[in-house]
Amino acid sequence: MFTGLIRHLGTLEGRTPRPGGARLRIAAPKELLERALHGASIAVNGACLTSVARDDRHFEADLSEETLSKTTMGQLPLRAKLHLEPSLQVGDPLDGHLVLGHVDGVGELLQRPQDEGLWRFSIPEDLAPMIAPKASVTVDGISLTVVECGRDWFTIALIPETVRSTRLAEMRPGIEVNLEVDPIGRFVLRNLWLQSSDEKLRAFVERGWKGLD
């Protein structure tokens, strides 16, 4: 379990193919490495990975073929900056929102403002029912709040501190990002699926809650 508050940045220094997936070698700050014990969970750009080795500058994590296919982790260039977050410990403050580290899909940065304004991201259409105004969403591991959303897009408002302290500062339109919806949205959609017809689900995707009136 994570919060989506990014306090550590790392660097992708290696990606080695392995049977059934790949292994990442990630340079990280000392404070993060102290939490990257063998078997510890570390969120890397929002994907929950397991530390399998570490030294005084790096930790390593294995990726399955499923993770490679459902996230951006297999496409990131070497030397790319990474958002890192250790898993919650008992007593840690929950300052963001509950983040599982289970990436639901990959979106794309469509538009970023020159100064202040809304950032716009694309979303896979099957995630649309689980994204709503004022709901939480995780973008590359960052806990954010949705401002507006449509069938295949949503917007967020960012304060300068969030941009400055994350890799968002260097992101440009066209870059892909890992997305995780608020976990509550999964259960809402599952309940609708069990109790409603496909027509109602389609109306929900197209018009939100008004489509169910």
TIBA-472386 format. One record per residue (C-alpha): residue in one letter; residue number from 1; x, y, z. Coordinates in pm, whole numbers, plus 32768, in hexadecimal, padded with zeros to 4 digits. Layout:
% TIBA-472386
  residuo  num    px    py    pz
        A  NUM     X     Y     Z
...
***
This chain:
% TIBA-472386
  residuo  num    px    py    pz
        M    1  8000  8000  8000
        F    2  807B  815D  7FA4
        T    3  8005  82C8  7FBA
        G    4  8069  835B  7E69
        L    5  8146  8465  7F09
        I    6  8295  8469  7E57
        R    7  83BA  84C0  7F38
        H    8  84CA  8408  7E78
        L    9  8542  840F  7D11
        G   10  8615  82FC  7C7A
        T   11  86BB  82B5  7B2C
        L   12  8691  8186  7A4B
        E   13  87F3  8105  7A1A
        G   14  87B4  7FAF  7987
        R   15  86A7  7EC8  78F7
        T   16  871A  7D64  78B6
        P   17  863A  7C66  7805
        R   18  85F9  7B2C  78D3
        P   19  8524  79F5  789A
        G   20  83BC  7A68  78CB
        G   21  840D  7BDA  78E6
        A   22  852A  7CC3  793C
        R   23  85F6  7D4C  7A5E
        L   24  8618  7EC0  7AA7
        R   25  8743  7F61  7B4D
        I   26  86E0  80AA  7BEE
        A   27  87C0  81B1  7C8D
        A   28  8716  823F  7DC2
        P   29  875F  8325  7EE9
        K   30  87E3  828E  802B
        E   31  869F  82CA  80EB
        L   32  85DA  81FE  7FED
        L   33  86E1  80EA  7FDE
        E   34  86C5  80BD  8157
        R   35  855D  804C  8119
        A   36  85B3  7F76  7FE8
        L   37  8605  7E3B  80AC
        H   38  85F3  7CEE  7FF8
        G   39  8481  7CA7  7FBD
        A   40  840E  7E0B  800A
        S   41  8307  7EB0  7F31
        I   42  836C  7FEF  7E7D
        A   43  8282  80B1  7D95
        V   44  833F  8113  7C59
        N   45  8278  820A  7B84
        G   46  8144  8181  7C2F
        A   47  818D  800D  7BF5
        C   48  81C4  7F3E  7D2E
        L   49  830D  7E82  7D03
        T   50  83D0  7D9E  7DEB
        S   51  8537  7DE9  7E45
        V   52  860E  7CB5  7DFC
        A   53  8769  7D4B  7E30
        R   54  8810  7E8F  7E9B
        D   55  895F  7F32  7ED6
        D   56  89C0  8086  7F5A
        R   57  893E  813C  7E23
        H   58  883D  805C  7D79
        F   59  8729  7F61  7DA5
        E   60  86AD  7E62  7CA8
        A   61  854E  7DE6  7C5E
        D   62  84C5  7CDC  7B76
        L   63  83A7  7D20  7A84
        S   64  82B9  7C19  79FD
        E   65  8242  7C18  7896
        E   66  80F1  7C8F  7919
        T   67  818E  7DC1  79BC
        L   68  8257  7E0B  7882
        S   69  8120  7DFA  77A8
        K   70  8035  7EC0  788B
        T   71  811E  7FDB  78F7
        T   72  8223  80C5  7866
        M   73  833F  8012  7919
        G   74  83B4  7F59  77E3
        Q   75  83C3  8094  770D
        L   76  8470  8190  77EE
        P   77  85C8  81F7  776D
        L   78  86FD  81C2  783E
        R   79  874B  82EB  7921
        A   80  85D9  833B  793B
        K   81  856E  83D4  7A85
        L   82  848D  82F8  7B5B
        H   83  8395  8342  7C70
        L   84  83E5  8264  7D9C
        E   85  8314  8222  7ED2
        P   86  834A  8116  7FDE
        S   87  8219  805E  805E
        L   88  8161  80E5  818C
        Q   89  81C7  807A  82E8
        V   90  80E2  8075  8415
        G   91  80D2  81D8  849B
        D   92  8134  8284  8353
        P   93  8059  83B1  82FB
        L   94  7F61  837C  81E1
        D   95  7F85  84D1  813B
        G   96  7F1E  846E  7FD8
        H   97  7E20  835B  7F95
        L   98  7E26  81E0  7FAA
        V   99  7EF7  8168  7E83
        L  100  7F23  7FF5  7E3F
        G  101  803B  8007  7D40
        H  102  7F67  7F41  7C4B
        V  103  7F74  7FFB  7B00
        D  104  7E1F  7FF7  7A54
        G  105  7E91  807C  7904
        V  106  7F71  8167  7844
        G  107  7F0A  82CA  77E6
        E  108  7FB2  83E5  772C
        L  109  7FF7  854F  7782
        L  110  7F27  8610  7686
        Q  111  7F58  8775  76F7
        R  112  8016  8834  7802
        P  113  7FEA  89A6  784C
        Q  114  80FE  8AA1  7814
        D  115  80CD  8B2E  7971
        E  116  7F9B  8AED  7A46
        G  117  7E7A  8A1D  79C4
        L  118  7E03  88B9  7997
        W  119  7ECF  8793  7923
        R  120  7E13  86A4  783C
        F  121  7E53  852E  7821
        S  122  7DB8  8420  774B
        I  123  7D2A  82E4  77EB
        P  124  7CCE  818E  7762
        E  125  7B56  818E  772C
        D  126  7B21  8068  7817
        L  127  7BA2  813D  7938
        A  128  7AAC  8259  78F9
        P  129  799E  81D1  79E6
        M  130  7A98  81D5  7B04
        I  131  7B0D  833E  7ADB
        A  132  7A31  845A  7B55
        P  133  7A55  85CC  7BB1
        K  134  7AEC  85FC  7D0D
        A  135  7B57  848E  7D17
        S  136  7CBD  8423  7D4B
        V  137  7D97  839E  7C33
        T  138  7F03  8331  7C31
        V  139  7FDE  83AA  7B10
        D  140  8135  8305  7B09
        G  141  810C  82CB  7C7D
        I  142  80A2  8430  7CD6
        S  143  7F5F  845B  7D9B
        L  144  7E8C  855D  7CE1
        T  145  7D25  85DA  7CD6
        V  146  7C50  85D3  7B9B
        V  147  7BBB  8723  7B34
        E  148  7AF3  86C3  79FD
        C  149  7AD5  8586  7931
        G  150  7A3D  84FA  77F3
        R  151  7A2A  83A7  774A
        D  152  7B9C  839C  76FB
        W  153  7C40  84BD  77B7
        F  154  7C5B  856A  7908
        T  155  7CFC  86A8  798D
        I  156  7DB9  86F8  7ACB
        A  157  7E32  8839  7B6E
        L  158  7F98  8838  7BEA
        I  159  8043  891F  7CDF
        P  160  81A7  8990  7C83
        E  161  823F  88C6  7DA1
        T  162  81B7  877F  7D16
        V  163  823F  87CC  7BBB
        R  164  8391  883B  7C40
        S  165  83CA  870E  7D20
        T  166  8365  85FE  7C26
        R  167  83B6  8599  7AC0
        L  168  8282  865C  7A4F
        A  169  8366  8788  7A1E
        E  170  8406  86E0  78F0
        M  171  82CF  8637  7862
        R  172  8254  86A7  770E
        P  173  8114  864D  764F
        G  174  8128  84EF  75BF
        I  175  81D7  844B  76E5
        E  176  8129  8319  7776
        V  177  80DA  82F2  78E8
        N  178  8065  81DE  79CF
        L  179  7F05  820E  7A59
        E  180  7E5C  817C  7B8B
        V  181  7CF3  81D4  7BDA
        D  182  7C6C  8201  7D37
        P  183  7C3B  809C  7DBF
        I  184  7AD2  80F0  7E1B
        G  185  7A86  811B  7CA8
        R  186  7AD7  7FAF  7C66
        F  187  79CF  7F38  7D5C
        V  188  78CA  802D  7CDD
        L  189  78FA  7FAF  7B7B
        R  190  78F4  7E43  7BEE
        N  191  77AD  7E7F  7CA6
        L  192  7713  7F23  7B74
        W  193  7788  7E02  7A9C
        L  194  76E0  7D06  7B80
        Q  195  7599  7DC4  7BA9
        S  196  756F  7E7C  7A60
        S  197  7559  7E2D  78F0
        D  198  766A  7E7A  77F7
        E  199  7590  7F97  7777
        K  200  759C  8041  78C8
        L  201  7713  801A  78DB
        R  202  7734  80B3  7783
        A  203  7658  81D8  77F1
        F  204  7734  8204  7923
        V  205  786E  8216  784D
        E  206  77CE  8316  7769
        R  207  7714  83F5  7860
        G  208  778B  839C  79BD
        W  209  768E  837A  7AD4
        K  210  758B  8440  7A0E
        G  211  7588  8322  7915
        L  212  74F8  823D  7A21
        D  213  73CA  831B  7A6F
***
